[in-house]
Amino acid sequence: MAAENRVQLLKTAFVVYYHADLERAKTFLLDFGLTIALENQGKEIYFQGYGTEPYVYVARQSEGQSFFGGAAYVVDSREQLEKAHKYLGGTIPRSLDGPGGGEVVSLTDPLGNYVHLIWGWQEKQRQSIELEKLDVNYEDEKPRKGRFHRFKPGPAPIHRWGHYGVTYTEGAYEKMYTWYTTTLSLAPSDFVYRDGKPITCFFHIDRGLEYSDHHAFFFKPAKPGQNTSVAHAAFEVHDFDIQQLGHNYLESKGYKICWGVGRHVLGSQVFDYWFDPSGFVVEHYADGDLVNIETPISHVPAGPQALSIWGPPVPPVF
């Protein structure tokens, strides 16, 4: 499929999760730094960040086990929704029920993971919260004189949802790669290799010369015998200090740490991963890379050295 036939993505929008215990998930997500935009008691909750998106996380009550309900991207135009429906096997455009309105078309990738494409939702005004952009005193340059850093403990406020990933089953790498790069305007940022073959790929939203996040999506191999599933969803926070304060707060609440705090190699983010009460992995991240069509694509060997430059040892889940 030619590049112009891909659905042109504008940016990330939200993720959808179904929880067997919605109330426990709600408590965690508030402690994680999200706030409630709209709640339909006992059925679904729309969580927002302080950015312009009307919501960034939809939590719904599951009738059985908890499961991932897909991720959504904003597309460039209403015509892109029609393209996804008419030529790419998407559902009929339907109304979005959450804050901001809009329409959505849903696609499924080769392994059955949902990708939702939205258009027409009305963004909100960015919430004004007190988050200082710090002047840092280096050893040879000290701009902060007579002023002090003072921080307040508590949750790390979420700005927006930034990226997610899914796992793929044995033998499915090529068809997953082909689908995501020819159906959607995603382009590779980095490849990770094992035994001379790519096993993990990070994708940015292809906006040509316009810069976008190093990755909005990635996939990696599932463990032997496991089906495809969500790997994690990542949410941007203001900076490292806010992230560390959020880490300490979640720790004080007794939640289960997955991995962090550390610094990634590919994407460069400072990361902090946690398990929610349903067992899903969610991430706080700060200070990520931006890339465009001219940014060189790296090819790196798999291993702990490809995952972090500093931080705790890599856990088995990674």
N, C-alpha and C positions, 0 to 999 in steps of 0.2 A: 504494500500500500504506500503510495506517495505521501511525503510529509504533509502536503496540504490537505490530505484526506483524514488526517488524525483529528481527533477532537482537541481543540486548542484550550488548554487549561490556563486560568489566570492565577489562582492561588489555592492554598488549602482552606478548608471550611470547618468541618467537624468530623468526629468519630461517633459511632453508635455501638453501645454495649448493652446486652441483656443480662441482668443479674438475678440469680435465684433469691437473694436477700437484698432487695432494693434499699431498705433502710440502712443496713450496714454499709452498703456502697455509698449512700448519700453522706453518711458521717465521715467516711474516709475522704471523699472527694472535696468536702468542705475543708477538712484538715489539710488536704493536699494544696489548697489555694484557689479553688474554683468558687464561684458564687452562683446562686440560683437566679435564673432569668424567668423561668416559668415552671410550675409544678402542678401536674395532674395527680392528685393524691393517690398513692398506691399503684400508679400505672407507669408514669414516666416523668422524668425531670430533665429540663434543659439547663445546662450549666454554661455560664459565660466566663470570659476573662475580662480584663479591663481594656482590651483593645476594641476595635470597631465591629468585630463579628457579633451578631445577635446572640450566638451561642457557639460553643466549641466542642461540647460533649453532650450526647443524648444518652441518658441512662433509662432503661426500660425494665419493667418487671418481667422476668422469664416465667413461663409455665412449668419449666423443668430445670435443666441444667443451665448454667451461665454460658453465654456464647457471644462472639464478636459479630456485630451487625453491619460492618463495613465502614468505609471512610468516604468523605465527600469532598469534591473540589468545586470551586466556582469556575464556570466556563466563560469564554469571551462574549458570547451573544446567545440570543434565543435560537438562532440558526444552528448553533452547535448542539443544542438539545435535540433539535429535529434530526440532525445528522446522526446522532447517537441512536435515536429511535429507528429511523428509516433504513440505515445502512449498516449499523453495527450491532443489531440485536438487542437494543435497549428497550426498556418498558415504555409504554405510552406516557408522555409527560403528564405529571399529576401535581397537585398543589402540595406544598410543604406546610405541615401543620404547626410548626414552631414559630417563635417570635421572628419577625422580619418578613414572613410570607415567602413568596417565590415559588418556583417550580423545580421538579426533580425528575431525572431519568436515571434508572438503575441498570448497570451492566454487571455481568459476572465474568470473572477471569477464567482461564482454562481449568482451574481447580475448584471453582465455585465460590470464590471470595467476592463479596459485593463491592462495587465501586459506584458511588452515587455522584451524579453530575447535576449541579444546581445553577439556577439563573434567576435573577430578579429579586433576591432577598434584599431587604432594606437594612443597610448597616446602621449601627447606632453611633452616637458620639463617644469618642474615647473617654473613659472614666478618668477623672483627675485624682490621682493618688500621689502621696508624698514619697517619691523614689529619687533620691539624690544621685546625680551623675558625679562620681567621685573624682577629685583631683588626687592623683597618686604621687607620692614623694618617692622618687628613685634615688639611687646613690649619688648621681651626678646632676640631678635636676629636681628641685624641691619647690613646686609651685604653691603648696598648701602651707601657709605660715600663719600662726595664731588662730587657726581653725581646726576643729576636731571632728573625727568620725565617731558618731554615736548611733547605735542601732537598737531597734526594738525587736524583741523575740516574738515569734509567732509564725503562722503559715507563710509560705512563699507565694505572693500573689501571682496568678497565672496571667500572662499577657494574651497568648493565643495558642492554638494547636499548630505544631510545626511539621511533624512527620510521623510516619508509622511504617511497619514492615510486616510481611507475612512469611511463613515458611512454605517450602515447596517439597513435594515428595520425589523420591528417586526417579531420575530420568526426565523430570519435568522442567529443567532449567531453560532449555532452548525455547520451548513453547511459551513459557512464562515471559521470557525476555522479549520474544517476538510480539506477543500480545500487548505488553505494556508500552513498547516503543513504537508500534504501528497503529494501535487503537487510540492511545492517548499521547499528548505532546510531552512525553517524558524522555529524557536523554541521560545516558550514563555519565556519572561523575568519577566513579572509581570502580575497579574490578578487584576482587580478591580471589586468588588462585590456590589450588591444591593439586599437586601432581600434574601440573601443566594445564589444568582445566579450570575455568571460572566457576566458582561455587556461590559467591555472593556478589551482588551488584547494588550500588547506590545510585539513585536517579534524582535529577533535579527537574523542575518544571522548565521546559525549553521555551525561553522567551527571546531567543536570538542573542543580540548584544546586551539586552537588559539583564541585569544580575538578579539571581534568585538564590534561595537557600541551597547549600551543597546537596542536601537530599530532602525531598518531600516524601519519598518512598524508597524502600529497599526490600529485597527478598534474600533469604538464606535457607540452607537445607534443613529439613525437618530431621529429627532424630529417627534412627531406624525403626520402622514399624508404626510411626506416628503419621497421622493425617495432617493436611495443611491447617494452619491456625495463625492467629495474630501473634507476632513476635513481641512488639510493644508499641505504645503510642507515646509521643514526646511533646511536652508543653514548654514553651519558652517563658523564662523568668528574666527579671531585670539584669541581674549581674551575679557574680560569684558569691558575694556576701549575703544577698537575699537568698540565694540557693542554699548556702550553708546554714543559715538561720532556719530555713524550711526543713532541712535535713534534721537539725537538732529537735525541732518541734515534732516531726513525725516520730522520731526516736523516743521522745518523751511520752508519746501516746501509745507506745508499745507496738507499732506497726512493724512488719517484717521487711527488712532491708534486702534488696536484691544485689545491688552493686553501686558503690560510690562512696564518697565523691572522688572523681578523677577527671582526667583530660583525655579525650579521644585523639586518635591520630587522623583518621579519615573524617573530615568535617570539623575537626579541632574543638568541638564543643566541650565545655565542662559539663559532666554528666552526673546524674544521681537517680538511680533506678530503685523503685519500690514495688512490692507485691500489694495489690489491693485485696480486700477480703474475699473476692471471688477467685483469686489466684492469677489475675492478669497483671502484667508488668506495665507500669507507667513511669515516665521519666520527666524530671525537671532538667532543662538544659539552658545554658547561657553561652554567649560569645561564639556563635557558629560561623563557619565560612560562607562566603557568597561566591557563586561561579556564573559564567556565561558560556556561550558557544565557543569562545576563544580560549577558555581555561583548559590547560592540558589535563588529560585523563590519566590517572595513575593505575598501575598494575602491580599489586603487592602480594607477596605470599601470605597464606593463611597462618594464623598463630597469634599468641598473646600480644606480640609486638605490633600487630596490625590493628589492635583494638584500643590500646591506651598507651600513653607515654608516661603517665604517672597515675597512681591510685591504688586501691586494694587489688589483690590477686583476682584474675578473671574467674567468675563463678561458673559452675557446670552448665547453667542455663544458657550461657553464651558460647 
